[in-house]
């Protein structure tokens, strides 16, 4: 099932119930880099959803039939 989250962006819910979405590596901004009170981090790197989570075949969920 596809998902679209304001925080994590596009993703999906896998057959075993795990929500897959990109993972982000963030770095804290300095006071001079921040423009607003909520502007506290910058994205350094992004790991795609299919690389960020354990593969379905390795999950061991008893509800998933192979």
N, C-alpha and C positions, 0 to 999 in steps of 0.2 A: 504494500500500500504506500503510495507516495505521500510525503509530508513536505511542508514548507514552513519553517520556523523563523520568527523574526531574529532570533539570536544566532542560530546555527545554520540557517539557510536551507536549501533543498536537501531532502534525504528520503528515506523509506523505512518502513517497518517490515522486517524480514519475517518469514514463515514461523520462526521460533520465538517471535515477539520482540526481538532486539531492535531498537531504533538505531538506524545507521545514519550518520551525518558527518560532515567534515570536522576534523579536529584542528584547533588553532594553537599555535605557539605565540604567546603574547609577551610583550616587554613593557614594563611600567614607563610612562612618559615622565620627563622632568617637568618641573613647574613651568619652565619657559616654553615647553612644547604643548602644554595643555591650553586649549582655547576656552573651555567651559568646565564647570565643576565635575561633570560626568565624563569628561574627556581624559581618561587616566591611562589608557593602554594603546599600543600599536601592534598590529599583526606582523610578526616576523616571518612565519612560515605556515603553510596549510598542508595537512595530510588528507588526501581524498578518503571518503567514507569506506571504500572497498579495501583500503590499506590500513585503516585505523582500527578495525575491529577483527576479532578472531573469525576465521572462515566458518561458515555453517557446518562444513564437514568435520570440524574439530570441536564443535560445541558440545556434543553429547546429549542434546535435548531429547528426552524420550518421546516427545510428541511429534518429532520430525521423522518421517519414514523415508529411507533412502531407496 
